[in-house]
């Protein structure tokens, strides 16, 4: 069995992966000149990425003829993993995982369901899972970017927000500019992706279709559909997580809970939490 797994092609791939990881580490070491020290995080991420992708390859090889149910369960597992990843940088927000899960599920689920209903996406696991994973990954990134931008803006403008509240402004009105910037921040990379499609980069799906002998025109159109669905999923996820964060940024008495440099205990109609400011 081990001989079958570690054939010549796999061994060559491991050597190539080692070379790629070495170059990544060299670049990270150079980053220290700019005061950026991410050697440990990069090393762990590289190791995790290699192990995870190797396991994915093995699993996909075992379920090549899996059913729609199996594909759906895999995508649901990816949504949970994406929510964990998106929320792990926000440990001071105890509701980060919950709202990430809802938002990524809403964005990714909407896009994948639309593609299945319009038959843009096959129920074949080898097609459903890779395409679905791309959509979920972009939803995850959109959530993380929206959360980071919204929290940073709230912390940086807490005084202005509280002044507006004291003057009688509704909580939603006092943070509306920061809601807009957070949603836009989550959309900007996907808008640039769509704008540069075919000019700056040719995505992997299109390249794979061309290699497999598909019509170049159809491959280009299909890749556009995927990137459009990535934009849809990212927009839904970015809007959803910003709306959920906005709701939890205030108590039922319209008091701001996100504060800079201190611990705030707030009461919410349905729960209690502690929010640690930066």
Beta strands, then each sheet from edge to edge (+ up, - down):
strand 1: 263-267
strand 2: 272-276
sheet 1: 1+ 2-
end
